[in-house]
Amino acid sequence: MMIMVRAIVRPEKADDVLTALMDAGFPAVTKYSVAGRGKQRGIKIGEITYDEIPKTMLMSVIRAEDKDFVIETIMKSARSGAKGAFGDGKIFVSPVEDVYTVSSGVCDTAPAEGEASA
């Protein structure tokens, strides 16, 4: 089974996360800029309130058995300081039914648990 890991991290931490994933053997990542807010509802600096804060989303499809290792790798490299801080980000995990390579049309989905591979 394949899963999609989407990590929303501080923009200044994105390169650290990408490097850590590459070094760990997970080079395939899609990166894009996003903006949003969490529970803290933005940030107030002086008289100005910023409702949406710039973040970077990193998205990767991996084998389910690699999930814990990849999440730990992301958390270690995205965390601010030893204990972390509000705004360090979130990680979302969801199942992936199929993965198709556009150029070849090949479906590259791992067999479900208990199924034999072809």
C-alpha positions as CSV (number, residue, x, y, z in Angstrom):
1,M,0.0,0.0,0.0
2,M,1.1,3.5,-0.8
3,I,0.5,6.6,1.3
4,M,0.8,10.3,0.7
5,V,2.6,12.4,3.2
6,R,1.9,16.2,3.1
7,A,4.0,18.3,5.4
8,I,3.3,22.0,5.9
9,V,6.5,23.5,7.3
10,R,8.1,26.9,7.9
11,P,9.6,28.2,4.6
12,E,13.0,28.5,6.3
13,K,12.9,24.8,7.3
14,A,11.9,23.4,3.9
15,D,15.4,22.9,2.6
16,D,16.4,21.2,5.8
17,V,13.5,18.8,5.4
18,L,14.3,18.2,1.7
19,T,17.9,17.5,2.6
20,A,17.0,15.1,5.4
21,L,14.6,13.2,3.2
22,M,17.1,13.0,0.4
23,D,19.8,11.7,2.8
24,A,17.3,9.1,4.1
25,G,16.6,7.8,0.6
26,F,13.4,9.6,-0.1
27,P,14.3,12.1,-2.9
28,A,10.8,12.3,-4.6
29,V,9.1,15.3,-3.2
30,T,6.8,18.0,-4.6
31,K,7.3,21.4,-3.1
32,Y,5.0,24.5,-3.3
33,S,4.3,27.7,-1.4
34,V,1.1,27.9,0.6
35,A,-0.4,30.3,3.1
36,G,-2.7,29.6,6.0
37,R,-3.2,29.7,9.7
38,G,-3.5,27.2,12.6
39,K,-5.1,27.3,16.0
40,Q,-3.3,30.6,16.8
41,R,-5.4,32.3,14.1
42,G,-2.4,34.1,12.5
43,I,0.0,36.4,14.2
44,K,-0.2,40.0,15.4
45,I,2.9,42.2,15.1
46,G,2.3,45.7,16.5
47,E,-1.0,47.0,15.2
48,I,-1.0,44.6,12.2
49,T,-2.6,41.2,12.3
50,Y,-1.6,38.7,9.7
51,D,-4.4,36.2,9.2
52,E,-2.4,34.0,6.8
53,I,1.2,33.0,7.3
54,P,3.4,31.8,4.5
55,K,4.4,28.1,4.7
56,T,5.8,25.5,2.4
57,M,4.0,22.3,1.6
58,L,6.1,19.2,0.8
59,M,4.2,16.2,-0.7
60,S,5.6,12.7,-1.2
61,V,4.1,9.3,-1.9
62,I,5.8,6.5,-0.1
63,R,5.3,2.9,0.8
64,A,3.2,2.5,4.0
65,E,5.9,0.6,5.8
66,D,8.2,3.7,5.5
67,K,5.6,6.0,7.1
68,D,6.9,6.2,10.7
69,F,10.5,6.7,9.5
70,V,9.6,9.4,7.0
71,I,7.4,11.3,9.5
72,E,10.1,11.2,12.2
73,T,12.6,12.5,9.6
74,I,10.3,15.4,8.7
75,M,9.6,16.2,12.4
76,K,13.2,16.2,13.4
77,S,14.3,18.5,10.5
78,A,11.2,20.8,10.6
79,R,11.1,21.4,14.3
80,S,12.3,24.8,15.7
81,G,14.8,24.1,18.5
82,A,14.8,21.0,20.6
83,K,11.1,21.2,21.8
84,G,9.6,22.9,18.8
85,A,7.3,25.9,18.7
86,F,3.8,27.0,17.5
87,G,3.8,27.4,13.8
88,D,6.3,24.6,13.1
89,G,3.7,22.9,10.9
90,K,1.5,19.9,10.4
91,I,1.9,16.5,8.7
92,F,-1.1,14.9,7.0
93,V,-1.1,11.2,5.9
94,S,-3.7,9.7,3.5
95,P,-3.9,6.4,1.5
96,V,-3.1,6.4,-2.2
97,E,-5.1,3.9,-4.3
98,D,-3.0,4.1,-7.5
99,V,0.1,5.8,-8.9
100,Y,0.4,6.2,-12.6
101,T,3.5,7.3,-14.5
102,V,2.3,9.7,-17.2
103,S,5.1,9.0,-19.8
104,S,4.6,5.2,-19.7
105,G,1.1,4.8,-18.5
106,V,2.3,2.2,-16.0
107,C,0.4,1.8,-12.8
108,D,2.9,1.4,-10.0
109,T,0.8,0.6,-6.9
110,A,2.1,-1.7,-4.2
111,P,-0.1,-4.7,-3.5
112,A,-2.4,-4.4,-0.4
113,E,-1.5,-6.3,2.7
114,G,-1.9,-10.0,2.3
115,E,-1.9,-9.8,-1.5
116,A,0.8,-11.4,-3.6
117,S,2.8,-9.2,-5.9
118,A,2.6,-9.8,-9.6
